[in-house]
Amino acid sequence: MIARFPQPSTSRSSGTDPNGELALRSAESRAEHDENLSWVRWMFQGVRAQCEAILFHTHGEAGRHTMIKDWEGFLDRPWKDWIAPCLLDAWRTADAGDLDALLAVDAKLGRLLPAEGRSRSLFAGELLLKSTRGAKYQGVLGHLRQRIDVETREVHLATVWAAVSVVFQLPVADVVGEYLREEWMTSTGRHAHHADPQGLLSFAATAHRTLRDAGFHDLQIRSA
């Protein structure tokens, strides 16, 4: 379990700018940003240790070329059509503190995913939720935890991650990029040749396209 969370910050962007547009960057310092990324990457270790894959799956023993082709296929359909829209909607609703809307997005994602992927996504969501139990200053994540405990339901990794990212005050570009990173690392980490994809298939480039296609403007993707 994680021992602590970042304390609430008075410098945090509210998620919208004065004109009502969704904010792409938090107002935190670079040092705070880097520390928060380190924390969330540490939390994801439990998912990687206990899951062979989340929604991206590759036969890594076939080599680097196969991994990259599988990644291209993942980005072309399930990511672009199902996962990315639901992840962004989950982030918006978590940022607004709207639990009913957040759980509605979760249910929508469950309907879109094939049975095997749905099961892996729910298991990964449970693992990430467990890794944050007992921490202070949980905000929307704590409310989500209470709600699903009462309703005895499971939620997908994208849903839990959206709530975690709001607590850690991550810019939406990092919300997308870090989710992609964990999909890749979980499926490829046990194989050789698992270095991050590069160029147009990189996490940052894919996050940029995802946000652009979703209507976000003035993008400034921080490199991880």
C-alpha positions as CSV (number, residue, x, y, z in Angstrom):
1,M,0.0,0.0,0.0
2,I,1.2,3.5,-0.7
3,A,2.1,5.4,2.5
4,R,1.0,8.8,1.4
5,F,-0.5,10.9,-1.3
6,P,0.3,14.5,-2.3
7,Q,-1.5,16.9,0.0
8,P,-4.1,19.1,-1.6
9,S,-2.5,22.0,-3.4
10,T,-3.7,25.6,-3.5
11,S,-1.9,26.0,-6.8
12,R,-3.8,23.3,-8.7
13,S,-5.6,24.1,-11.9
14,S,-9.3,23.5,-11.4
15,G,-9.5,21.5,-14.7
16,T,-11.0,24.5,-16.6
17,D,-9.5,27.8,-17.5
18,P,-11.4,31.1,-17.0
19,N,-13.0,30.7,-20.4
20,G,-14.4,27.3,-19.5
21,E,-12.0,25.3,-21.6
22,L,-10.5,22.1,-20.2
23,A,-7.0,22.8,-18.8
24,L,-4.2,20.7,-20.2
25,R,-1.6,21.5,-17.6
26,S,-1.7,21.8,-13.8
27,A,-0.2,24.8,-12.1
28,E,2.2,22.7,-10.1
29,S,6.0,23.2,-10.3
30,R,8.1,20.9,-12.4
31,A,9.6,19.3,-9.3
32,E,6.1,18.5,-7.9
33,H,5.1,17.1,-11.3
34,D,8.1,14.8,-11.5
35,E,7.6,13.6,-8.0
36,N,4.0,12.8,-8.6
37,L,4.9,10.9,-11.8
38,S,7.4,8.9,-9.8
39,W,4.7,8.0,-7.3
40,V,2.1,6.9,-9.8
41,R,4.7,4.8,-11.7
42,W,5.6,3.1,-8.4
43,M,2.0,2.3,-7.7
44,F,1.6,0.7,-11.1
45,Q,4.3,-1.9,-10.2
46,G,1.7,-4.1,-8.5
47,V,-0.4,-4.2,-11.7
48,R,2.7,-5.2,-13.8
49,A,3.8,-7.8,-11.3
50,Q,0.4,-9.6,-11.2
51,C,-0.9,-9.1,-14.8
52,E,0.5,-10.5,-18.0
53,A,-1.4,-7.9,-19.9
54,I,-4.2,-5.3,-19.5
55,L,-5.9,-4.5,-22.7
56,F,-2.8,-4.5,-24.9
57,H,-1.5,-8.0,-25.5
58,T,1.5,-9.0,-27.5
59,H,3.3,-12.3,-28.2
60,G,6.6,-10.8,-27.2
61,E,8.6,-14.0,-27.6
62,A,8.2,-13.5,-31.4
63,G,10.5,-10.5,-31.2
64,R,10.5,-6.7,-31.4
65,H,8.9,-6.5,-34.8
66,T,5.8,-8.5,-33.6
67,M,5.5,-6.3,-30.5
68,I,5.5,-3.1,-32.6
69,K,2.9,-4.6,-35.1
70,D,0.7,-5.6,-32.1
71,W,1.1,-2.1,-30.7
72,E,0.0,-0.5,-34.0
73,G,-3.0,-2.8,-34.0
74,F,-3.9,-1.8,-30.4
75,L,-3.7,1.9,-31.2
76,D,-5.6,1.5,-34.4
77,R,-8.8,0.0,-32.9
78,P,-9.3,-0.6,-29.2
79,W,-7.3,2.4,-28.1
80,K,-8.7,4.9,-30.5
81,D,-12.3,3.6,-30.6
82,W,-13.0,2.5,-27.1
83,I,-10.3,3.1,-24.5
84,A,-9.1,6.6,-25.2
85,P,-12.6,8.2,-25.3
86,C,-13.6,6.4,-22.1
87,L,-10.4,7.3,-20.4
88,L,-10.9,11.0,-21.2
89,D,-14.5,10.9,-20.2
90,A,-13.5,9.3,-16.9
91,W,-10.8,12.0,-16.3
92,R,-13.4,14.7,-16.9
93,T,-16.0,13.3,-14.6
94,A,-13.4,12.4,-11.9
95,D,-12.0,16.0,-12.1
96,A,-15.6,17.3,-11.7
97,G,-16.2,14.9,-8.7
98,D,-19.2,13.4,-10.4
99,L,-19.2,9.8,-9.2
100,D,-22.5,8.9,-11.0
101,A,-21.0,10.0,-14.3
102,L,-17.7,8.3,-13.6
103,L,-19.4,5.0,-13.0
104,A,-21.5,5.4,-16.1
105,V,-18.3,5.8,-18.1
106,D,-17.0,2.7,-16.4
107,A,-20.1,0.7,-17.4
108,K,-19.8,1.9,-21.0
109,L,-16.2,0.7,-21.2
110,G,-17.3,-2.6,-19.9
111,R,-19.9,-3.0,-22.6
112,L,-17.4,-2.1,-25.3
113,L,-14.6,-4.5,-24.3
114,P,-14.5,-8.2,-25.2
115,A,-14.9,-10.6,-22.4
116,E,-11.2,-11.4,-21.9
117,G,-10.1,-7.8,-22.0
118,R,-12.9,-6.8,-19.7
119,S,-11.7,-9.3,-17.1
120,R,-8.1,-8.2,-17.2
121,S,-9.1,-4.5,-17.1
122,L,-11.2,-5.1,-14.0
123,F,-8.5,-7.1,-12.3
124,A,-5.9,-4.4,-13.0
125,G,-8.4,-1.8,-11.6
126,E,-8.7,-3.8,-8.4
127,L,-4.9,-4.0,-8.0
128,L,-4.4,-0.2,-8.5
129,L,-7.2,0.5,-6.1
130,K,-5.7,-1.8,-3.4
131,S,-2.3,-0.1,-3.8
132,T,-3.8,3.2,-2.7
133,R,-5.9,2.0,0.3
134,G,-5.2,3.7,3.5
135,A,-3.6,6.9,2.0
136,K,-4.7,10.3,3.2
137,Y,-6.1,13.1,1.0
138,Q,-7.8,10.7,-1.4
139,G,-10.5,13.1,-2.6
140,V,-12.5,11.7,-5.5
141,L,-10.6,8.4,-5.3
142,G,-11.7,7.8,-1.7
143,H,-15.3,8.6,-2.7
144,L,-15.1,6.1,-5.5
145,R,-13.7,3.5,-3.2
146,Q,-16.5,4.0,-0.7
147,R,-19.1,3.8,-3.5
148,I,-17.9,0.6,-5.0
149,D,-17.5,-1.0,-1.6
150,V,-21.2,-0.2,-0.9
151,E,-22.3,-1.4,-4.3
152,T,-19.9,-4.5,-4.2
153,R,-18.8,-3.8,-7.8
154,E,-15.6,-3.8,-9.7
155,V,-14.3,-1.0,-11.8
156,H,-11.9,-0.8,-14.7
157,L,-8.3,0.3,-14.6
158,A,-9.0,3.4,-16.7
159,T,-11.6,4.5,-14.1
160,V,-9.3,4.0,-11.1
161,W,-6.5,5.7,-13.0
162,A,-8.6,8.7,-13.8
163,A,-9.4,9.2,-10.1
164,V,-5.8,8.6,-9.1
165,S,-4.6,11.2,-11.7
166,V,-6.9,13.8,-10.3
167,V,-5.6,13.3,-6.8
168,F,-2.1,13.6,-8.1
169,Q,-3.0,16.7,-10.1
170,L,-1.6,15.3,-13.3
171,P,-2.1,17.2,-16.6
172,V,-4.4,15.4,-19.0
173,A,-1.5,14.8,-21.4
174,D,0.2,12.8,-18.6
175,V,-3.0,11.0,-17.8
176,V,-3.1,9.6,-21.4
177,G,0.7,9.1,-21.8
178,E,1.1,7.2,-18.5
179,Y,-1.8,4.9,-19.2
180,L,-0.3,4.0,-22.5
181,R,3.1,3.4,-20.8
182,E,1.5,0.9,-18.4
183,E,-0.3,-0.9,-21.1
184,W,3.0,-1.4,-23.0
185,M,5.1,-2.2,-19.9
186,T,2.6,-4.7,-18.5
187,S,2.5,-6.8,-21.7
188,T,6.1,-6.5,-22.8
189,G,8.1,-6.3,-19.6
190,R,8.7,-10.0,-19.3
191,H,10.2,-10.2,-22.8
192,A,13.4,-9.1,-24.4
193,H,13.4,-6.1,-26.8
194,H,10.7,-4.3,-24.7
195,A,12.1,-0.8,-25.0
196,D,9.4,1.9,-25.4
197,P,8.0,2.4,-28.9
198,Q,9.5,5.4,-30.7
199,G,8.4,8.0,-33.2
200,L,4.7,8.2,-34.1
201,L,4.0,5.2,-32.0
202,S,5.6,6.6,-28.8
203,F,3.5,7.4,-25.7
204,A,3.9,11.1,-26.1
205,A,3.1,11.2,-29.8
206,T,0.1,9.0,-29.3
207,A,-1.1,11.1,-26.4
208,H,-0.8,14.2,-28.6
209,R,-2.9,12.7,-31.4
210,T,-5.4,11.4,-28.9
211,L,-5.9,14.8,-27.3
212,R,-5.9,16.6,-30.7
213,D,-8.5,14.2,-32.1
214,A,-10.6,14.7,-28.9
215,G,-10.7,18.5,-29.5
216,F,-8.0,19.6,-26.9
217,H,-6.0,22.6,-28.1
218,D,-2.8,24.3,-27.2
219,L,-1.2,21.0,-26.5
220,Q,2.1,20.8,-24.6
221,I,3.0,17.2,-23.9
222,R,5.7,16.8,-21.3
223,S,8.2,14.2,-22.2
224,A,8.4,11.4,-19.6
